[in-house]
Amino acid sequence: MNPIQYFFRPHGVALIGASSNPEKLSYGVLENMSRYGYEGGIYPVNPKGGDILGFNTYADISLTPDPVDLAVIMIPAPLVPATLEACGKRGLKAATIISGGFREVGEEGAELERQCLQIARQYNMRLIGPNCVGTVDLYSGMNTTFIRGLPEKGNIGFISQSGAMCGAVIDLVKETGIGFTHFVSMGNEMDVDETDMIDFLNDDPHVKVIAAYIEAIRNGERFIQVARRVGRQKPIVMLKAGRSEAGEKAVSSHTGSLAGTYTAYQTAFKQAGVIEARSAQELFDIAVALANQPLPAGKRALIVTNAGGPTALASDSIADSGYRLANLHEETKQALRKRLNPAAQVSNPIDMLGSANPEEYAMGIEAGIHDENIDVILPVNVPTSLVNPEDIADSIADAVEKTNKTVLVCLMGSSSIQEARRILHRRHIPIYTSPEQLGPVLAAMDRYKDWLAQPEEPQPVLSGIETKTARAYFNSASSEKFWGESTVRPLLETYGIPLIPGAAAKTPDEAVTTASKLGYPVVMKVISPDILHKSDAGGIRLNLKSMEEIKNGFESIMESCHGYKKDARIEGVLVEKMAAKGTEIIIGMRRDPQFGPLMMFGLGGIYVELFTDIAFRITPLNRSTARQMILETRAGALLTGLRGQTPADVDAVVDILLRLAQISIDFPDISEIEINPLLVYEKGKGALALDARAILKSEESHIS
């Protein structure tokens, strides 16, 4: 049995810190525990004893009757470790710590968390919280929150790292008919985290969609593994807070978490099949659709409406999301002309005018059901004094029962459509109150469909990697934290990454000798552990064609670099063969604190900062992932032969990306590494690394 089950279906619950004061949160928890049909034992624990809401109160956890599996702890933070110890000795399986005053308030609170976690592991207990509002299982009646009211039973499981979001969502949806299975407030995630909960909800047969509000993910690698597995069975929709710099600061102060970069989260979601929402409204817009409707078979939509303006907005919204209004078959239009108001428009949209009645809505929807040109049906209705909105809702629901096509309904308004909303949600038909909501929902369903269609490809086996040589070299050079090109080149070479021919020279005469061996023209670049951006320091000379130019170039590099940084350590120059023209790209890695190596690809050379045309993926990569990464950029379009240009060697770029990703996995002390530019030649002619650099962990930085 999954021990997380004890948070939702325990045989008995001890409410530690329960109070008889109706103004205390702990009183509200006991009230909720007794209100929604939970059938297990409920045991308030308070040293004062007595009776609360008809329940006998126990002075100590050791006195509670059997069976008791779960403790809900609502006492001051300093008292929690000793209480957990008592719970462990009593044999409890789990504890929800609602109390605040832990990591979110500073180091003293963080130390309390460490003590609590150590105790829990000693007794093999699982913990939710601290600093949370509890959990709800609408099917078992279990409710350890102090939130007033609950929505209806349904098929959406909701996880939140913010207790306030749980309360707000419950209040928002409880009158709409949207149904849920669970509400889980995670708090500081001392032990059980969002990944554990996703894994648990995947096994609950009532859950069809998992929705989550998150601020930070602690173990990014495990999250991706679990989300990718669960997402094949149930959609996961997430709202990530802390996308902006200000948002990240708010997250840190709110939960004590350190949010990773938003780019890494976006990338992780994309690879794991998680559907990202941009607002709380969109989170549930998408979740309701995925929980209750099949994924669209295609992008051909039909609007059935009684209002022109809202229809125009709906048309724009779906067009922005890649959908189009399809042409109805002529037979469909002829059948509608015979049955609808003579003034109705029977093309697409089917506009039945303001007087449209329930029977006419059913006709329009059934026309879309039977027309093979239609994949998605979008009934749009604005309430009028002529027709009861509940009758419209019933008519739509009756018609939709006859199809497996995707149906999303827009009923504009608020007060007059409340019961109509409940009718549709109870009958598993998503209903929205604004036409602009339709497009983002369809786009999200499409993204999920496309992700499901991706084959699961095994990791590639890369040949020609000299692992022992690479490890020995890395160890010999790791005392230096900033690696310039001359230091990175030997590591790249051991991983089979093709390099422009070159060698180091300490003197002008050595540079001349090296250039003569390579063949003119050549490039010279300064070698200095103190100068990472060689061009900024004047440390590069191009297209040198003679002995005289080599010597003059050597001296001018020394002069420029000492002028740029007087105390810079200069070890000589790197002399390289001047490369033939090709397409310049950048590939690189920045190690994210949550998700690990974050690979990047984009247009290289001087353009990388100008266009910021960059794609990201998290390791490990397979060939399909690397290719997708390339093709989603404008640089990828150039490589594949944009507007008649000769296609470049994309296969070579894929191979180099995979090899650089493997370096990032094999050497976790590398904080950043990049090849810029990587020069890509025509298809079949390969690519060459022209410049590279790396930064080891002890210094803070990021690729730019």
N, C-alpha and C positions, 0 to 999 in steps of 0.2 A: 504493500500500500504506500502510495506517495504520502510522505508525512505532511505535505502542505494541505492535504485533505482535512486535517484536524482544524484548520482555520475556518472551514466552511460547514463541516458535518461532524462536529465532535459529539461524543456521547454525553458529556457534561462540561459546563463552563464555570470557572471561578472568576467572579468580578471583583478584583482586588482593589480596594479603595472605594467601593460603592458607598454612596451617601444618601441619606434620607432627605437632604435639602434639595428641593426641586430646582434651585438656581445653579446647582452643580452639574457639570457635564456628566459625571459618573451616574447621576440619577437618570439622566436622559438615556444613557447606555442601557441601564437595567430596564427602563420603560420600553425601549425598542426591542430588547431581547424577549420581552414578554408579549409583544404585540403582533408578531407576524407569523406565528405558527411553528416556531421552533419547538421540537418535541423532546429535546434532551433536558438534562438537569441544569438548573440555574442556581448558582450558589454565591450570593453576595458575601464578600469577606471584609469585615471591618472590626477592629478591636473593641468597639463600643457594643457590638452585638445588637440585639433587638430585631425589629421587623421592618422591612422596606417593601412597599407595594405588595404586601402579602407574602413576601418571601422571607424565610428564616435566615438571619445573618449569622455567619460563623466568625469567631474571633481570630482564627488563624487558618491558613491554607491546609494545614495538617489535619484539621477537624472536618473538612468537607467530606461528604459521602462519596462512595464509588458509584459509577465510574465518573472520572473527571479527566479530560484530556487537554483542555485549553485554559490558559489564564489570560484575562484581559486586565492589564496593569495600569492603574490610574492614580499613582501616588507621586510625590516629589522625586525628582531624578536621583538624588543621593541615596534614597532608600531602595532603589530598584535592584542593585546587585544582590543584596541580601535576600530580597524577596524572590528573585530568580533562583537563588541557591535553594530556598525552601521549596519552590515549585519543582526543581529537579529532584530533590529528595522525595517529594510526594509522588513522583513518577509521571508528571505531566509531559505531554508530547510536544506542546507548542505554547508560545506566549505572544500576544499582541501588546506592545508597549505604546500606549497612547500618550503617555507623559512626554512633555518637552523638557528642554534644558540639557541637551546632549551636544553632539558635535556642532550643531548649528549655532551654539553660543560661544564656542572657543575650545581651547585645548583641555581645560578641565572637564568639559562635557565629553570631549573625544576620549579622554581617559576612562570615563564611566562606560562609554560604549565598548571599549576594549575589554573592560572587566566583565561586562554583561555577555559579550560574545564568547569569552573564554569559559565562563560558567555554562553557557548553553551548549557548547561543544563537549564539555565534560560530561553533561547529562544527556547528550544526544537530542537536544531540543531544537526546534526551529523557531526563529523570531521574525515577526513583522514589526516595523518601526525602528526606533522610537519616533516621536514627533509626528504621529499620524492620527487619523480619525477612525480607524478600524476597517472592518470588512462586512460585506453583505453577500448572501447567497439567496436570491429570490425564490429558488425552488425548495430549499430546506427551511426557509424562514429565519435563518441565522442572520442577526444584525447586531454587530458590536459597535456601531457608530452612535453618535449623538445627533445625527442629522434628522430633521423632521420630514416625515413623509418618504414614500418610495414610488418609483414608476411601476408599470405593469411587468409581468413576466414576459420575457422575449428571448432573443437569441444573440444579444451583444454582450460580451464581457468587457468591462471597462477597468483599466489599470491607471492609477495616477500617482505620480510622485508628490503631488500637492493635495493635501486634504481638502483645502478650500475648493479646488476644482471638482472634487467629488460632490461636495455639498451644492455647488452652483449647478452642476449638470443635473443632479437629481431634481432640484427645484425647477430647472428649465424644461425638463422633459416629462415630468410626472403627469401633466395634463394633456399630453399630445397623443398618447397611445403608443409611443415608441417603447418597445419592450427590451429588458435587459436580463442577463443571467446573474452577473456579479458586479459589485463595485469593490475595488480594492485600493485602499490608501496605503502607499508604500512607505511614506515618511523618509527617514534617513537611510533606509535600506542597510541597516547594520548587518543583516544576514540574508534573508530572502530578498531577492531583487526582481527587477522587471523580467529578466530572462527566465528565472525560475517560474514566475507566474505565467508567462507565455507558454512555457512547456506544460504547466499544469492545466491551463485552460484548454489546451489542445486535446486533452483526454476527456473533457466533459462533453457528453453528447448534446447537451442543450446549446452549447456555444457554437455559433456559425461564423462569427467575426470577432476578432480581438481588437479593441480600440484602446489607445494609450496616450496619456499626456506624460512626456518625459522632460527632464531637465539635464540629466547626464547619465551615461551608461558606463559602468565601472569596468566590466570585462568585455571589451569590444569583440575580441576574437570569438568568445563563446556566444555572445549575442548573435553574431552573423551566422554561426553554425546552427543554432537553435531556430532562429527566425527563418532561415532558408528551408529547414526541414519542416517546420510547422506551416510555413506559407504555402507549401505544396498541398496542404489539406484545408487550411482555413486562412482567409485573408487577414493580414495585420495592418491596421491603419494607425499612424502615429502623428502626433503634434509635438514638435520639438520646440521648447522654449530656449531662449538664449542664443538666437541667431545673430543678433548684433552684438557689438562690443558692450554696450550698455546692458543688454539682456544677459550676457555672460556674467557681468558683475552682479546683477540682481540674483541670478541663480546661485552664485557662490555664497552670497549673504543669506539666502533663503534656506538652503538645505545643507550648506557646508560642503557641497560638491564642487569639483573643478570640472567645468564643461570642456570637452574637447572642441577643436575647431569645427565650425558648422560645415565646412566643406567635407570633412571626414564623415560626419553624420549623414550628409546627403549621399555620399558615395556608398557608405555602408547600407543605407536603406535601399539604394538602387540595386546593389549586388544581392542583397538578402530577399528581395521581393517585397519589402515593406513599402506601403503606399503612404507617402507623406502628405499631410494636410497642412494648409497655411493658416488656419484659424480654428477655433473651437467649433464654430458653426460648420465649417467644411469637414471637420473630423467626423461629426455625426451624420452629415449629409451623405458622405461616402460610405460610412459604416452601414447605414440603413439600406442603401442600395445593394451593397454586396451581400448583406444578410438575407435579403428578400427577393432578389431578382437574378436571373441568369446573366452571364456576361454577354455583351452584344456580339452577335455573329458577324457583324460588319458595321460600316459607318453611314448607312443609309437611313435617314430619319424621316418620320412623319409627324407633323403637328396637327392635332385635332383641337379646335379652339372656338371660342365665342367672342374673341376680342383681338383687334388688330395690333394695338400698341404693345401689349405683352408678348404677342406672337413675334413681332419684330425683334424685341429684346431676346426672346428665346432663340430665334434664328441666328442672331449675332453671337450669342453665347456658345451655341453648339458649333458654329463655323470656326470660332476661335480655338475650339478643341479638336478640330480636324474632321468634324462631321458635316454632312450636307443634307439638304432636303432633297429626297429622291423623287423621281418622276413616277407617278402612279400609272399602272396599266390603263389603257383606254377602257377596257371592260369594267375596271373598278370605278372609273369616273362616271361611266354611263349608268351603272347601278345606283350610285349616289344621287345622280340627277333625278332619277325616278322617285327617290324616297325622301330627299331633303327638301327644305324650303327652296322654291325656285330661284330665290335671290342668293342662295348660298354659293360659296366658291368651292369647287370640288376637285381642284388640282392638289397642290401641296404648298401651303397648309390647307387643310379642309376647314374653311371658316364658315360656321353655321350661324353666324350673326348673334347678337345679344340675346335673342329669344330662344337660343338652343336649349332643348329640353333633355331629360335623361335618355329617352329613347334615341334621340339623334346622336348623342355622345356614344351610345352603344353601337350605332350604325357606323360612325366614323372609325371607332377602334376596330370593329370587326372587319372593316375594309382593309385596314392596315395588317390585320392578322392574316387575311387570305391573299394579300398581294405579295408575291415573291420578291418584289423590288424593295421591300421594307424590312429593316433589321430592328429598328427602335421606334417605339410609339410614345409620343409625348402629348398627352391630353393637357390642355391649358384652359383654365376656367376663371373668369372674374364673376363673383356673385352678383346677381341682380334680384330685383324684387319679384320677378316673374317665376323664379324656380327656386326650390328648396335645395341648398348645397348638399344636405345629407342624401337627397334623392340622386343627385349627380354622382356622389361618391359611391353609393350602392350600385348604380348603373355601370360605372367604370369598373368596379370590382367584379361584378358579374361577368362583364365582357372579358376582363383580363384572365379570369379562370380558364378560358378556352385556349390560351396560347403559352408557348415557351419563349416568345420574343420578349425582349427587354422593354419594360414599361416604367416610365417615371412621370409622375403627375405634378403639375403646378396648379395649386389653388391659391390665387392671390387674395390677400386680405388677412384678417386676424380674428376679431370677435365673432364674425358671422360664420366662420368656417371651423370652429373648434371641434364640434362634434363630427363634421365631415373628415377632419384630420384623423380623429380617433378611429373612425370606421375604416379608413384606408390602411392605417398602420396595423390595426388588428387583423386585417385581411392580407397583410404582408405586401402592401404596395407602397413604395416610397412616395412621400408627398412633400412638396417644397412650396414655399410661399412667395418666392421670387423667381422669375424666369432666368435670371443670371446664375442661379445655382445649378442649372441643368448641365451646362457645358463642363465645368470642373468635375462634376460627378462622372460624366461619361468619359472624360479624359483619364480619370483615375481608374475606372473599370478597364479601359483600354491598356493602361500601363501594366496592370496586374495580369491581364490576358496575355500580353506580349511576354511578360516575364515567365509565366507558366509554360509558354511555348518554347522557351529556350531549352535546348538539350543539356543534360548534366554531363559535362565533358571531364574526363580524368585529367590530372595534372600531367604536363609533358615531362618526358625524360630528356634532359639536355646533355648532349655529348660534349666531350672535350674540356670538361671542367677539372682543373688540377687542384683539388680540395686541400691536400696537405701542403702544397707549395703556397697556396693562397693564405692558409692559416699561419704558416711560418712567416710569410712576408708581413701580414697584418700585425702580428705580435711584435715584429722588429720595428715597425713604424708607428705603433699606437701611442707612443709618448707625445707625439705631435698631434694637436687637436684640430688644426686647420690644415687640410691637405690640398696642395695645389696640383696642377696637372701632372707634374713629373712624379709626384708621390702616388697619385691615383692610377696612372697608366699601368704599372706592373700588376696591380690587383685586377684591373679590367682584362688584362691580357690572360691571366690565369683562368678567367671565366669565358674565354673564347670570344670576347668582344673585339671586333676588328678596329685597329688603330691606324691613324696616319703614320707612316714611317718617321721615326725621329730618335734623337738621342741628346743627352745632356752635354754641355760644354762649360768649363769653368773659366776659360780664357778666350780671347779673340782668335788665337791660333788654333785651339781645339775646335772652335766654331767653324773655322774655315775648313779644317780637315773633315769634320762631320758633313758639312755642306757638299764637299767634293764627292764624298761617298754616296750621299743621297741623290745628288744631281740637282742642278739649279732649275728653276728658282726655288727658294726656301723661305720659311717663316722663322723668326726668332721671338721667343717669349721669355720674360724674366722668370727665374725660379726663386721664390722667396716665401717662406712660411708666414711672413708678416704682411704679404700683399695678396689678398684673395681676388680682387678685381684688377686684373693686369692692365686692362685698357684704361681704366681711370688713372692709373699711375704712369701712363705712357710707357708701359713695359712690353709692347708688341711692335714688331717691324715686319711688314709684309713684302712679298715679291722681291726678295733680295737675289740679285742675279750675278754677283761677282765677288771676288775676294775682298775688294775695296769696300763694297757695300756691306759685306759681313762685318768687317772690322769697325767701320764707322757706325753701323747699327748697334754693335755691341757696346761701344762707348756711350752712345746717346741713350741707350736703355739704362745703363748704370747711372748716368747723370739725371735722367728724368725720375727714376725710382727713388734715388737718394733725396731729390728735391721734394718728392711727394711725401716721403716718410724718412726723415733723417736717420733714425736708428734702425731702419729695416735691415734684417739679415738677408743678404743677397748671395745666393749660392752659385750663380752662373745663369746660363740661358738654356732653353730647350730649343734645339734646331730641328725643324720638321719640314718634310717635303711640302711644297705648295700644292694644295689639292685642286683637282679639276672642279669645275662648277657643278653644283647639284642643288637640291632643295635642303635648306637648313631647318632642322627641327630641334626641339629640346625634349629629352626624357630625364626624369629625375625621381627622387624619393624624399619625402619628409616623414619622419617617424612621429605618428600621432600618439599622445599618451594613452588614449583609450583603445584605438584600433590597430596600432602598429604601423608597419610600412604603408604609406600612402603614395602610390605611384602616380606620376604626372606625365602628360604628353601634350605637346603643342608646337606652334610655330616658333622656331628658334632664332638664334642670332640676336640682332638688335631689336627684333620685333616682339619678343616675348612679353615685355612689359607694356608695349604700345597697344597690342591687340588683346592681351590676356585671353587668348583663344586656347584654353587648356582643358583637358579631360583628366579625370582622376579615377583610380581604382585602388582597392585595398588588396594586398597580397593574402594568399597566393593567387597567381594568375594562371589561367590556361590560355591556349591559343585563341579561342573564340573571344574571350574577355578582352585580351590584348588588342585583337582586331577591332572589336566594337569600340574600344577606347579611342583608337586612331580615327575611325570613320565618323565619329560624332563631332569632329572638329573641322574647321575650315582648312587647317593644315592637312587633314586626311583627305579632303576633297581635292586639294592640290596634288597629293601623292597618287591618287587614283586616276588622274588625267582630266582635270577640270577643263571644260570648253576646248576639247580637242588636243590638249597637251599630252605629251608622251607619258604614259603611266610610269610611276617610280616603283622601286622594289619594296613594296609593303611587307612582303614576307620577311625580308631582312630586318626591317624595323621591329616586327613582331618578335623575332628571335632575340634581338638585342634587348628589348623590353623585358622579356622573360629572364634573360641572364642577369640584368640589373636587379630585377625583383628577387632573384635567388641570392644575389650578394646581400641584399637588404635583409633577407631571412637568416642567412648564415652568419651575419655579423651584426648582432643587435646593438653593438656599441656605436655603429654608424648612425648619427642623428639625421644627416642629410647627405645625399650624393646626387650629382647631376652630370649629364653629358650635354654640353651646349657650346657649339652646335654639333649635332650628329648630321653629317652630310649624306643625303640619300641620292643614289643614282638611278638610272633607268632600270626597269624591271629586269631582274636577272643579273644585275651588275653590283648589287650589294650596297653597303653603307659603311662610312668611316667615322669614328669618333675623332673630332678635331680638337676638342678641349674638354676638360673635366675638372671637377673639384669635389671635395667631401669635407664634412665637419663631423667630428666625433662627439660623443654625448656630453662632455663636461661643459660645453659652451652653449648658450641659448642662441638660436638663430632660426631662420627659415629661408627656403629657396625663393629667390625673387628674380 
